[in-house]
Structures are given as C-alpha cells and as structure tokens.
Amino acid sequence: MTEPMPAQAAAPAGVSPSVADSFDLAIVGAGPVGLALTNALVGAGVALRIALIDRRAAGAGRDDPRALALAEGSRRILAALGAWEAASATPIRDIHVSQRGGFGRTLIEGSDVAAEGQAALGHVLRYGALLAALEQALVQAQSLTGAARVTRFAETTVAALAEERDQITLTLATGGEPKRIAARLVVHAEGSAADATAWLTRDYRQSAIVAEVTPARAHQGRAWERFTADGPLALLPLGSDYSLVYTTSNGRLPELLELDDAAFLALLRADFGTRLDFAAIGPRSAWPLALRARKTLSVPRQVWIGASAQTLHPVTGQGFNLGLRDALTLATVIGNAVRSVTQQRIDVGAGALLADYRRQRRGDRLGTIAFTDGLIRVFGSTLPGMSALRGIGLLALDVLPALRAPLARRLAHGTVAAPTWRGD
C-alpha cells in the first residue's frame, strides 16, 4: 500500500526515471527513530522527496505496551518535533543506585542538573504511545509545510538493493508484484543486517527478563538500578507500576522463567532487600543481551541510525536515546546542506555529507557505548577488592555533588548534549 505522490513534486535531479518512483531519501523503518527523522526533515521545510518504508500495516504498533526510558534530552527533541505527549509519560524524579552484597549507594536527583532548568531526569512511556505521537506530529507537520513530500509504503520490506553511480535502486516486497524505487540516499533506521563482518560485538552471556510490577507503596517517581552478581536490575516508574528489567545469566534464565509469580516476587524482594515490596507482577518475557555496533555508520549512499547502527545493554536505558540523537543529527546535516544550495538540488547521498554526519556522531556514539559497556564490566567484575572499590565509588558519588552532577548530565542528555532542532 502506498500513499499517492502529489503530482507537482519533481523527481530528484539525476535520478533514473526507469523505476516507478524516484526519491531523495528512502528511510527503511517507520519505528520511533525512523519517524523522528522523517518528522525533522518535514519540519525543516526543505524540498525533499522521502520514501518511508514500513514493514507494518498502517496504524500497527500503536498498542505496543513495551516501555521506553527517555532521557530529558530526548523529551526536548520530541517536544521540538511536536511529538511530546506529557500525559502519557511518567517522570523519573530520582534514581537510586546500589549493589547487592556490598556497601555503598547513591541517589541521583533532578536537582543535580537543576541549573539546566529541568524537572526530571527522564520519563518512561509506552512504545505505542510514542509511535502514535510521532505519527500525529508527522500529519501536522505535512499540513504546515509544502516543501517535503512523504510517500509511505506500508506492509513493505526491502528485498534487494542495487548500488549505482548516483543512486540506489530498491526492490520492495509488498505481498504482490515487486516494486522498484530509486533514492539518492538509503537510511537504515530499524533492525540490523545479518552481515557479521560489519559489526563489533560483545556477547554478555546474559538475558533480560521484562515485566510490569505493582509496588506495595507508591513509587513517587523514583527509579532503581541495583547491580547483582548476575547483572543489573532496573525498576522504572510507569504509571502507578514499575517496568522491570531483570538481567540474569543465560544459564539461570530457564529456572527464573519457570517460577510462578509468587516465587518470582519473593526473589525480587530478596534482591532489593527491605527497600521495596511488591504486590503483583504481570507476564514475563526475555531476550538475550549483547553489544553490537557497526564498524562504520555509512557506505556510499547508505547510512545506519538507531538500532540498525548499534544495540546496547539496557543498563541506564541509553540505547533508544542514542538512536534519537542519530536521527536528529542526520536531519540537521541534511537540512543545513539543502538550505546552503540555492541554485541546484542537493545530492543528499554525497560522500561529504555522510562524512560530516559520521564526524558529528563519533564522540557521542563511542562515549555512550563505552559508558554502558564499562558499567557492565566494572559492576560485573569478580576480581578481589572490586566490590569494595565499587562501594567507595558509590559513596563518593553520594556525598560529592561535583562528581554526581556529570553522571546526572550523562544520564539526562547522553555523552554530549542532545542536538537542538529548529525547523526554520
């Protein structure tokens, strides 16, 4: 299924007319990262033809109940795109960090970054709610600007890519006859390719069990990060409940999944000690954990953002926030390039443009990957004396605001400040 392309939209200069449709960009993936990129490009008011390729049916995904942890920087990005639904989000007012079997703890509060004028360290909301907000924002953005044109291909996957000198031809599988389109730039915004040689990987030999847990007492916006010998446990406030991410070793996973609800809640109480109590737990599911990062973010006329560029351990919830900053940076680079050329149409797949994007993303990306991977390695270490050193570090963070503030800023905004966005 496709939406009709307005007749007045001209084909990108230099793109072959031998295919059914020609575009400046083809964005593969209409999840939150792909939609954020599309919103930003449309909101920028630049004349681009955009193909948005969605494997799902129109409207699918809006009921997805999965929880997403959004840093304060991500909230600001979404607000600038007109896609922030405050009523659907639960604020994280502070984060309690501790380790099981060792001393030391720290409390990271919104006041640690109060100078930046924010009321919360982040927010938690459901995937479906964010998707719906981005979809609605895109409709509104398209009604306000006539520059960019978006054609959406629903229930469609990319069956093949053919690289040519000045374009890429995509063969689309739609359930019927294959369709061919051409684009100057292909943006991979969802999932990851199977080519193992393109990735740097680390298997943590861990899995995450996820569920929603009802606390015995109101959570008051506090999130919890508890490091155990098996891996970190996270509780994120979501409505009146908690979204639980329970990391465990792969060897222990089957045993934990077989526990009934009462036994699992008893285990959770033991992990958190007297700090918390729980009244109920919902259905549990699990997935394996690994670090996967592409060695390069682009090749000629192709670029990877979001989960197609990297997947991180869920500790501190940095993965989606990093992907959202990928999208905004790419939109900024493309928007600036288009506005800088007045006499001719810009080639958005040009090598210099992609090199600029790689340069701008390097520090934030590598820093965030190193931060999350480093936490797992430090708190997972069983070397003699490491528990005591971790405890000293947590105590130091707790009593020294000058040490705690940079960590709070990193959690709220990423390794570097999230890129700002203005459509004008």
BELTA-V450768 format. One line per field, one symbol per residue. phi: phi as a letter, one per 20 degrees, with the letter a starting at -180 (. if undefined). A space follows every 10 residues. Layout:
BEGIN
phi=???
END
This chain:
BEGIN
phi=.cefegfffe fggnefefef bccfcdeepd fgffffffgf ffffmeecdc dddcfefgnf nfdfegeced fgffgfffff emcedffedd feebcedbce nbenbbdedg ffcffemdeb fabcbegfff gfffffffgf fffecdffcd dddelcceea ccecfcaced edecncfgcd ccbfbddecb mbfefffece cbeflccded adceffcgfl medcccecfe pfdccdfbme ddeecdebfg feggfffeff ffffffffff femefcccea cefdcbbfdb eccffcebcg mcbdcmffea cdffgmmeff fffffgffff ffffffffff ddebffefdf fffffffgff egffffffff ffffgffffe fdfgnfffff ffffffffec gfefffffff fecnfcgffe ccfe
END
